[in-house]
Amino acid sequence: MATGARKRWSQKVTEKSNALDLDNGVFSKDNPRSIARSLKRSADRSRRRKSDPFRSAMSMLTFYLNRAGKKLSKTQRNRLEAAKEELRDLYGKRHPAA
């Protein structure tokens, strides 16, 4: 695999996920609630996902957070972490006690 292709495989997953059709720029939105609503909408509409909508949406968000890694600003990372909580609220899931 060429260096450029190796670096961008996660971008392809995000853009052309076989499980969810994501809105453009979903992870760069300013509001955690709007990120969560967009992911929920995509997961609820998808017929190709392998698990329930909540797990699919949360998996995509976690995947993006993990792959973006150090390239995310602290503000954007916090926004995406807050989107996880919003996603749990939208699906009526409780965050496991730490």
N, C-alpha and C positions, 0 to 999 in steps of 0.2 A: 504494500500500500504506500502510495506517495505521501510525503510529509504533509502537504496541504490537505489531502483527503483524510489523513489520520487525525489532524487537528480539528476537523469540522464534522466528524461523524455525529457528535452530540447536537450540533446545530441542525443537521438533517433530521434527527429524531424529533427534535422540538418542532420543526416546521412541517414534517411529513409523518407524524406519528400514525401508526396503523390503528391506534385505539381512539385517539381524540383529534378532532379538527379544531385547532386552537385559533382564536381571533389573533390577527396581526398585532404585535406589540403588547400582548397580554401581560407579560412579565415586566414591562417597563411603565405600566400605569402608575399614577401617583397615589392612588387610594387602595389600601389593602382590601377593602370591601368590594371594590369593582374588579380587582384581580380574582377574588374568590367567586364572585358572581359569574364572571366569564368562564372560569374553569368548571363551575357547576353546570352552567348552561351547556358547555361542550360535552361534559361527561354524561349528562342526562339525555342528550340527543343522540349520542353515539350508539350504533348497533354493533360496532366491531370490538368493543372492549371485552376483556376476558374476566373482569371482576366487577363488583358493584360500582356504581357511579362515584361514591365517595372515595373509595380506594383508588380508582383510576385518576381522579382529579388530584388527590393528595400525592400520589406517586409521581405525577407529572411535575407538580410543584417542587417536590423533594428532589427529583432528578435534575431540574433546572438549577436549584440551589447548589447541589453537590457539584455539578459540572461547571458552573460559573466560577465557583471557588473564590480565589483571591481577587478576581477581576471585578467583583461586585464592591461597590462602595458600602460603607457601614450603614448609610441611610437606606440604600436599596435592599441590603440584606435584612435589615430590621423590618422594612416594609413587607418583604416576602415572608418573613417569619410571622408577622402579624396577619398576613393573608391566610396562613395555616389555621390560625385561631378563628378567623372569619369563616373559613371553609367548614370547620367543625361546627360552628354556630349554625350555619346555613343548613347543614345536614342533621342537626340535633345530636351531634356526637359530643361526648365529654372528653376532654383531654385527660389522659391517664395521670394519676397522681405521681408526683416525682418523689 
